Amino acid sequence: MREASDLISGEARERIHKLTSGVTARIFRLIETAAEDAVRSGKERLDADSFGDNLVLPLVSMTQTARRRGKPVQQRAGA
């Protein structure tokens, strides 16, 4: 990406942890998905807002975790 990302802020770390339960493979996939979205949107950086409700979660287990927490989730076609 063209801009420096902010993944060390407390808010960004908290959102990432909520979405992934701290599972390393889920963290990598979430960041990859958010990065793809940032490039497509022209934002070209990641921050706490990159992990908001509009992000399409990549893994079924991640969407199930989010549902249990009462968050709305979107799934990709065919997922």
N, C-alpha and C positions, 0 to 999 in steps of 0.2 A: 504494500500500500504506500501511497505517496506521503502520508502524514504520520507523525509519531502517535502511537496509541497510548491510552492511559488504562492499563489493566491493574495498576497497583493501588488505585484509590479504594477506600473501604467500601464504597457503594458498588463499584464494579466487582470486587471480590465477593461481596455478599450475594449479588445477583447470580454470579457464576456458580457459587456454592449451592444456592437454593435450587438452581436448575439441574445440577449434576450430582448433588449429594457428595461432592468431593471425589467422585470416581474419575481417575485420570483419563481413561479412554473417553468418557463422556465430556470431560473438559476440553480435550483436544478437538473432538467432533463439534462441540458447541462453538469454540473459537473459529474453527474452519468455516462453519456455516455463517457466523456473524461476519467474518471477513469477506466471504463471497457476497453477502448482502451489502456490505459497506462499499465494495468495489462497484457493484451494479448500480447502487444509488448515487455514486459520485462522492460519497462522504470521505472515503479513502483513509479512515482511521477507526479504531475501536475505543469505546468508552462505556460507561455504565448504561447509557441509553441504547447501546448496541444490543443489549440483552433484555430488551423490554418485551411487552406483550405482543408486539407485531412480528417478532422473530419466529419463523417457522422452525419448530424443533425437529432435529434430524432422526432421533431414535425413539422407537416405541416406548422403551423403558423411561426415557426422559419425559415423554408426554404423559405417561401414567403418573409419574411423580408429580408433575405440575398439576394434573387434575386432582390428585389427592390434596393438594394445597389450595384448591379452589381457584386456580388460575385458568383463564380461557386459553386454549391451545389450538393451533392450526396444524394440519398435517399435509404433507405433500401428496399429490396424486399418486396412487399406487402404494402408499406406505401402509 
